[in-house]
Amino acid sequence: MPEIRDARTTDARKLRVVGVSGSLKAPSRTIALVDAIIDSLGQHLDIEPVHIRINEIGPSFAGTLKRSELSEEVENALLAIESADVLVVASPVYRASFTGLFKHLFDFVDQYALVDTPILLAATGGSERHALIIEHQFRPLFGFFQALTLPVGVYAHDSDFTDYQISSLRLQERLEKAVVKAIPLIRSNVAEKEEIARTLAGEGTPVAEPVDPRKPVRLLT
């Protein structure tokens, strides 16, 4: 797992793409899927990738009830999630939902930290019948955070992998389609946030105040 640095020290010239895989074991198809999505994003954008793996940090917070009691490693993972320019989240299907530790990690995330953050959703399962987990479980969760869930998710089943590596051409095509559809939205989102930051810093062009519809208007004669 790449070292998770305090997110506040990340190089601002690169987009912070943070992957979170909810698998409880390694090697894992879910981990491989997140890595592949991040790699694909890196073909289109200048990124600094971080991959947070629940199988590695899960034992550090499984029984923790308060964020103030978390280890430094888990706190840095949360800071990385909360400051990400883009999130890639995935979990294996477990009893018709994501894994409990995946949800428990996001229970610690600040309620407003992910507002408008682009999130690419992904999941793995034993068969195609679980594909709706993305719509029925992931979108409601990140809708609560008011995040920007990207339009095309990526679902993969066991037959798409060989030795925990993607071997299906159809899955690779679905993955590339999801990324291509996501890129314009990500770029637009980042540009808008940068413009807002410049305006707040006094560097942008101030937006004119909207006209009050109740105010009388003099017509030219």
C-alpha positions in Angstrom: 0.0 0.0 0.0 1.4 3.4 -0.9 2.3 5.6 2.1 -0.6 7.7 3.2 0.8 11.1 3.8 -1.0 13.9 5.7 -3.3 15.2 2.9 -2.4 18.8 3.7 1.1 18.3 2.4 0.0 16.9 -1.0 1.5 18.5 -4.1 -1.2 21.0 -5.3 -0.1 20.7 -8.9 -1.5 17.2 -9.1 -5.0 16.0 -8.6 -5.3 13.9 -5.4 -7.0 10.7 -6.6 -7.8 8.6 -3.5 -9.0 5.0 -3.9 -10.7 3.1 -1.1 -11.2 -0.6 -1.5 -13.4 -2.4 1.0 -12.1 -5.9 0.6 -11.2 -7.7 3.8 -8.4 -9.7 2.3 -5.5 -9.6 -0.2 -4.9 -10.4 -2.9 -8.3 -9.1 -3.9 -10.3 -8.5 -7.1 -11.6 -5.3 -5.6 -8.1 -4.0 -4.9 -7.1 -4.9 -8.5 -10.2 -3.1 -9.8 -9.5 0.1 -7.9 -5.8 0.1 -9.0 -6.9 -0.3 -12.6 -9.4 2.6 -12.4 -6.8 4.8 -10.8 -4.2 3.9 -13.5 -6.8 4.7 -16.2 -7.5 8.1 -14.7 -3.7 8.7 -14.6 -3.7 8.2 -18.4 -5.9 11.3 -18.8 -5.0 13.5 -15.8 -1.9 14.5 -13.8 -2.6 12.7 -10.5 -1.1 11.8 -7.2 -2.7 8.5 -6.4 -3.3 7.0 -2.9 -5.0 3.7 -2.3 -6.5 3.1 1.1 -7.1 -0.6 1.7 -9.5 -1.7 4.4 -7.8 -5.1 4.8 -4.7 -3.2 6.0 -6.2 -0.5 8.2 -9.4 -2.2 9.3 -8.0 -3.9 12.4 -6.9 -0.4 13.6 -10.5 1.0 13.7 -12.8 -2.0 13.8 -13.8 -1.5 17.4 -13.4 2.3 17.6 -16.5 4.4 18.3 -15.0 8.0 18.2 -12.8 9.7 15.7 -10.7 11.1 18.5 -9.7 7.6 19.4 -8.4 6.6 16.0 -4.8 5.8 15.3 -2.6 8.3 13.4 -2.6 5.9 10.4 -6.4 5.9 10.1 -6.7 9.6 10.8 -4.4 10.3 7.9 -6.5 8.0 5.7 -9.6 10.0 6.6 -7.7 13.3 5.9 -6.8 11.9 2.5 -10.4 11.0 1.8 -11.7 14.4 2.9 -9.2 16.4 0.9 -9.4 14.3 -2.3 -10.0 15.9 -5.7 -11.4 12.6 -6.9 -12.4 9.5 -5.0 -12.6 5.9 -6.4 -14.5 3.7 -4.0 -15.2 0.0 -4.3 -16.3 -3.0 -2.2 -17.0 -6.6 -2.7 -20.7 -7.4 -2.4 -21.3 -8.8 1.1 -24.9 -9.7 2.0 -26.3 -7.4 -0.7 -24.2 -4.4 0.4 -20.7 -3.2 0.9 -18.5 -4.6 3.7 -19.2 -3.4 7.2 -15.7 -2.0 7.7 -16.0 0.0 4.4 -19.2 1.7 5.8 -17.6 2.1 9.3 -14.6 4.0 7.8 -17.0 6.4 6.1 -19.0 6.8 9.3 -15.9 8.8 10.6 -15.8 11.1 7.5 -17.0 14.6 8.2 -20.5 15.1 6.9 -19.7 18.0 4.7 -16.1 17.1 3.6 -17.2 15.4 0.4 -19.7 18.0 -0.9 -19.3 18.2 -4.7 -16.4 15.7 -4.7 -16.4 13.6 -7.8 -16.7 9.9 -6.9 -16.3 7.0 -9.2 -18.2 4.0 -7.9 -17.2 0.4 -8.3 -17.9 -3.1 -6.9 -17.1 -6.7 -7.3 -19.4 -9.8 -6.9 -19.8 -13.4 -7.6 -22.3 -12.9 -10.5 -24.0 -10.2 -12.6 -27.1 -10.2 -10.4 -25.3 -8.1 -7.8 -24.5 -5.3 -10.2 -27.3 -3.0 -8.8 -25.3 -2.6 -5.6 -23.8 0.5 -7.2 -27.3 2.1 -7.6 -29.0 0.7 -4.5 -26.1 1.1 -1.9 -23.3 3.3 -3.1 -25.3 6.2 -4.6 -27.5 6.7 -1.5 -24.5 6.6 0.8 -22.6 9.3 -1.1 -25.8 11.1 -1.8 -25.9 11.7 1.9 -22.5 13.3 1.7 -23.8 15.5 -1.2 -20.9 14.2 -3.3 -20.9 14.2 -7.1 -21.3 10.5 -7.9 -20.1 10.1 -11.5 -22.6 8.8 -14.0 -21.1 5.4 -14.9 -20.0 2.9 -12.3 -17.9 -0.2 -12.8 -19.2 -3.6 -11.7 -17.0 -6.7 -12.1 -17.7 -10.3 -11.3 -15.4 -13.2 -10.6 -15.1 -14.4 -14.2 -13.6 -11.0 -15.2 -10.4 -11.9 -13.3 -7.6 -14.4 -13.6 -5.3 -14.8 -10.6 -6.8 -11.5 -9.1 -5.9 -9.5 -12.3 -8.4 -8.2 -14.8 -8.5 -10.6 -17.8 -11.8 -9.6 -19.4 -11.8 -7.4 -22.4 -15.4 -6.4 -21.7 -14.6 -5.3 -18.2 -11.7 -3.3 -19.5 -14.0 -1.6 -22.0 -16.6 -0.8 -19.3 -13.8 0.6 -17.1 -12.5 2.8 -19.9 -16.0 4.0 -20.7 -16.6 5.0 -17.1 -13.3 6.9 -17.0 -13.9 8.7 -20.3 -17.4 9.8 -19.2 -15.9 11.0 -15.9 -13.0 13.1 -17.2 -15.0 16.1 -18.4 -17.0 16.3 -15.2 -13.8 16.0 -13.1 -12.1 18.7 -15.1 -15.1 21.0 -14.8 -15.4 20.4 -11.1 -11.7 21.1 -10.5 -11.9 24.3 -12.6 -14.9 25.5 -10.8 -13.3 25.0 -7.4 -10.1 26.7 -8.5 -12.2 29.7 -9.7 -14.0 29.9 -6.4 -10.7 29.8 -4.5 -9.3 32.6 -6.6 -12.4 34.7 -6.1 -12.3 34.2 -2.4 -8.6 35.1 -2.4 -9.5 38.4 -4.2 -7.8 37.2 -7.4 -10.8 36.6 -9.6 -13.4 38.8 -11.2 -16.2 39.5 -8.8 -19.6 38.3 -9.9 -22.1 41.1 -10.3 -25.0 41.1 -7.9 -28.2 39.7 -9.2 -30.9 42.1 -10.1 -33.6 42.3 -7.5 -36.9 41.6 -9.4 -38.8 43.7 -6.9 -36.8 46.8 -7.7 -38.5 49.3 -10.1 -36.9 49.6 -13.5 -36.7 52.8 -15.5 -37.4 52.3 -19.2 -35.4 54.3 -21.7 -37.5 56.5 -23.9 
